[in-house]
Every structure is written in C-alpha cells, then in structure tokens.
C-alpha cells in the first residue's frame, strides 16, 4: 500500500493535470520475460519511426524540452512539443482549448513530473522530407507549437541550430493482462546497433493515480520485471545514442 508520504507526493505531483502516465523501462535481461508475459509475438503492433530534434549537446533535453516527430505505419504521423516540468497554473486557458494539447504527470520510478505537450498531425512524407534535409525542421511545427515554446520553454529554441536525431524504430502494442485492471501499453524500441529496450506503461485519470501506482508496482513485481538501472527513460537512452552516432 502507498505510504502517507507517497500519497502526499502523488497529490502534489499531479495537481492541475488531466491524467497520469506511469511507466517503467524493463532491463535488457528481462525483455524476453516481458514479451512472453504480454504475448507480444502473437499480437500485431503499430510500427513507428521516431525522430528527435536537438543540439549535439542535447541543450533542449537538458532543459526539459523535447521536440519529436513520429511516423506511424497505418496511422497519422505527428509532431510534438513537450515541456517539463511545468506549473499548470501558469498555463493560459487558450492552450486547454487546442486539439492535441495535454497536461499530464509522467511517473518514472519514484518521480512524478508534470508536463505540457502539444501534438499536430503531419501530412504524408513530410517527416521524410526533413529526414532527407529537403525540408526545414521548423516546418514540422505549427505556429501554436512555436508559441508554446516561446511562452513556456526555459531555453530559447533556434530551429536552425537543431540536428535530426534518429530514427528510432519502435513497435507499440495495446494489451490487457488478467493481473492488472488498467489498459497497458508496451513499446519496444530498436536502435541501429541492434540494442533495444521495452517500456511498459499505463495511463489513468489523475484521481486514480494513487490506486493505480500501487497496483502497477505490484503487477510488475508479480511478473518479475526488473526496471532498468537508474530508471532512465527511453527518450534519454535514445537521444544519447543518436548523439554518439553524430561523431562516429
């Protein structure tokens, strides 16, 4: 059961959010166990190619800013601006009225961080054109996304200084498990050197955060899924890998 301090931290870490995403990166030696537990080999997943845009020293990421674009096979491509941490009370009402805007608490390990994100759809091959350097990175981002950066980013974003990082190849499954009452998302990322990782997550309404957190923790323990050392997120792991590739 959550302790009083845990419940207090959950309350403070989720104030003003629309939902909570709890996630864990599974250690490499437990990836096969995760695949078996969720029957991933028997389920079709959504294939994605993911790009990030940052400087070679990851100046944006170090300040809590993530610029991402995703190609989804059979789905709608999109680009996303994500900023964390944020104070929801400092966000103007106009953002909440925009389609694709979200205020969420990201739970990784024992840490909850409130974030703001704005996603917009991309047309066919628009991300590929940026990958091939025949279209500017900033063309992937709407005026509203750029305005969100201008108002909320703790660091100035100069699109001309950014590099295309990626792609990372991912497969995402939406699954259920009899031992957990919440829908589960499983995402497997593969990088170009053959190294991969699996992230398991659930999304719940803010009011369900404390109950879901305890249930998710017990669920993972029951499956003997050991978290990656240091609870590094897939974004950090992927970005650091892509930056190293720039110097190879």
BELSUL-V480440 format. One record per helix or strand. SS is the DSSP state (~ for helix, > for strand). FROM is the first residue (numbers start at 1). LEN is the number of residues. Records with the same first field share a line. If there is no record, write none. Layout:
SS=FROM-LEN + FROM-LEN
This chain:
~=4-11 + 28-11 + 40-3 + 59-4 + 88-3 + 93-4 + 126-6 + 137-4 + 143-10 + 159-3 + 206-17 + 229-3 + 234-13
>=19-8 + 46-9 + 65-8 + 77-8 + 101-8 + 111-12 + 163-15 + 180-11 + 196-10 + 227-1
